[in-house]
């Protein structure tokens, strides 16, 4: 079995590490900070040009993009100071329907695998 990296799982782990670090700032500090930085770099690398991230769980694009945005907010990357976040927010708004649903109108993008 091979497990591939995926944006929503990576962002969940990074968010958990960030929360852990806030409670135990001295515990393996350098390793945790390096892991978070490498993870953030990965997330920026796999963002699609239209602003979304591809996910493997739930409602693929919406779900993954939501998790990544939560993670990037932990690093103070926001709509006002980060182009990637701005693009992601614009992507989500562009797919929102009046009834609150979004997944039925999202186009399919091939999943990008990084080895």
N, C-alpha and C positions, 0 to 999 in steps of 0.2 A: 504494500500500500504506500502511496506517495501522497503527502500532504502539501498542497500548494499554498503560497501566501495569498491572503485575500484581505481586501481593504477593511471590511467591517470587523473581522477578527483582530487584525493588527491594531486598529484604532481602539477597540475595546481593551486590549492588553495594555496599550500605552496609557489610556485613561486610568486604568486600575493602578498602573505603576505610578502615575502622577498623584493619585489619591494616597497611595501607600507612602510615597515620599513626603507628603504633607504631614503624615502622622509620625513617621520615623525618618526624619531628614538625614540622619547620620548613617543609617544602615545601608551598606554597599552603595553609597552615594554616587561614586564615579561610574560604576557599572550601570546603575539605573539611569543616570543622566545620559550616558552614551547610548544605551538602548533606546531611550526616548528619541534622541536626536536622529539616530539611524532610522527609526521607524517613521518619523516625520518626513525624512528625506524620501523614503520609499513611497509614502502616501502622496507626496507632491509628484513623484516620478510617474505614478500610475493613474493620475487624474486624466480623464479624457478631455480633448479640446473644448467640448461643449460645457464642461464644468462638473460633470458627474463622475462618480466612481462606480465601478462594476462590483456587485456583490455576489455572493454565493448562497445567501440565505434570505428568506423573507421576500419582500418585494424588491428585487434585485437593485435597481439604481437608486430608488428613493431611500431604501433601508441603508445601503452602504454609504450614500452621501450624508445621511443624517448622522451616522456613527462617526464618520470622518470629521464632520463639522464640529461635533461635540469634542472630539479629541483635539482638533486645532485650536478651539477656544481655550483649552487648557494651557496652550502655549501663547495665549493672547493674540492669536491670528483671527482677525475679525473682518467683517464686510468693509469696514472703514479703513483698514490698514493692510489688507492682503488681497491681491488679485485673484488667487486661487479660491479663496472663500467667497469673494464677490461673484465669481463665475458660477460657483456651486449654488449659491443662493438664487441667482438668476435662473439657473437650470430648474431648480425646484419650483420656483414661482411660475415658470413657463409651462410646467406640466400639470399644475394644479387645476382641477375642474371645479365648477360651481358646487357640485355635490360633495366635495371634499376628497374624492378619489383622484389618484394620479397615475397609477401603474398601468392602466389600460391604454394610455396614449404614448407611452415611452417606446422609442424605437429600440430595436435590438442592436447591440454592439458586440463584436467578438470579444471574448474574455482574453485579457492579456496576461499571459503567464510569465513570471520571471523565475529563472532557475539560478 
